Amino acid sequence: MKQFIAALPKVELHLHIEGTLEPELMFALAERNGIKLPYADVAALRAAYDFHNLQSFLDLYYQGAAVLQTEQDFFDLTWAYLSRCQAQHVVHTELFFDPQTHLSRGIEMGTVIRGISRALDQAQTQWGISSCLILCFLRHLSQEDALATLEAALPYLDKIQGVGLDSSELGNPPSKFSEVFARASALGLKAVAHAGEEGPASYIWEALDQLKVCRIDHGVRSVDDPRLIARLAEEQIPLTVCPLSNTRLKVFDKMADHNLLQLLDQDVCVTVNSDDPAYFGGYLQENFEALARDLKASREQLRQLALNGVQASWLPVSRKKTLIAEILMLP
């Protein structure tokens, strides 16, 4: 099964580039930039990766992001992730970045985008890995801050394909950001949003109807609303589900409790992704393997999940057809 998963051409649609910051690279960048980390070594930092909910993770996530200072730092971070994509046969990735995390530290928007984009371009040239870049707004901050962030990104719109919404979900409904998403739509940007991870199914309705998103990130709480499940299935609205993340953040107590296959059985276009893999114990290969091991997902279920990833992507139709054919041909 591991060999089958390794051979699958895989697409990743829910990946926070700051969440790929492995402890070794965090320490290396901290040293390069003269930053003192509150951990003695890599082992001590890894020991801190014992989260009890989303907020406990975010606290460490934002602390870790402080080592990212220069364009080269953002290049190195992104290149490390793309190298793992190449090793795991991830052929296309649509990744998030959180500019507010960096702007608030005095890092310029151009520094962030140029570093990430240079790595994306190099991966396309060197390995044929295609990509899209999604600017995420931090939902625990104000809509005014999000609007200012979008304004700061205007000189770099040729590098950005979409906008998203992430960070602390509870108490920060999607409707809070309707104006900035309308502005992004007017600029020709696609839209996605985190909803229904820790927040209720009603947040998914808000994301669809008020933010006009084309995909829901996470969305596992959709099972609480049969009417919503029917809509997701009928309209084939993709859910970008992150199994290892959901278990590490206690959305589910253990992988065997995860509802991903239940969603798949209900004809929802559910996809597999790694979210913040440096913190949650695995990249895309490991997430697929966890489904096979702990949920006893069959080869055909894993194949369908890979197909769903291609269908849910922003790839051109011609590339989708090629990848679909490759996935279907795998024995």
Stockholm file with secondary structure:
# STOCKHOLM 1.0

chainA/1-331         MKQFIAALPKVELHLHIEGTLEPELMFALAERNGIKLPYADVAALRAAYDFHNLQSFLDLYYQGAAVLQTEQDFFDLTWAYLSRCQAQHVVHTELFFDPQTHLSRGIEMGTVIRGISRALDQAQTQWGISSCLILCFLRHLSQEDALATLEAALPYLDKIQGVGLDSSELGNPPSKFSEVFARASALGLKAVAHAGEEGPASYIWEALDQLKVCRIDHGVRSVDDPRLIARLAEEQIPLTVCPLSNTRLKVFDKMADHNLLQLLDQDVCVTVNSDDPAYFGGYLQENFEALARDLKASREQLRQLALNGVQASWLPVSRKKTLIAEILMLP
#=GR chainA/1-331 SS CHHHHHHSCEEEEEEEGGGGCCHHHHHHHHHHTTCCCSSSSHHHHHHTCCCSSHHHHHHHHHHHHTTCCSHHHHHHHHHHHHHHHHHTTEEEEEEEECHHHHHTTTCCHHHHHHHHHHHHHHHHHHHCCEEEEEEEEETTSCHHHHHHHHHHHGGGGGGCCEEEEESCCTTCCGGGGHHHHHHHHHTTCEEEEEESSSSCHHHHHHHHHTSCCSEEEECGGGGGCHHHHHHHHHHTCCEEECHHHHHHTTSSSSGGGCCHHHHHHTTCCEEECCBSHHHHTCCHHHHHHHHHHHSCCCHHHHHHHHHHHHHHSCCCHHHHHHHHHHHHHCC
#=GC SS_cons         CHHHHHHSCEEEEEEEGGGGCCHHHHHHHHHHTTCCCSSSSHHHHHHTCCCSSHHHHHHHHHHHHTTCCSHHHHHHHHHHHHHHHHHTTEEEEEEEECHHHHHTTTCCHHHHHHHHHHHHHHHHHHHCCEEEEEEEEETTSCHHHHHHHHHHHGGGGGGCCEEEEESCCTTCCGGGGHHHHHHHHHTTCEEEEEESSSSCHHHHHHHHHTSCCSEEEECGGGGGCHHHHHHHHHHTCCEEECHHHHHHTTSSSSGGGCCHHHHHHTTCCEEECCBSHHHHTCCHHHHHHHHHHHSCCCHHHHHHHHHHHHHHSCCCHHHHHHHHHHHHHCC
//
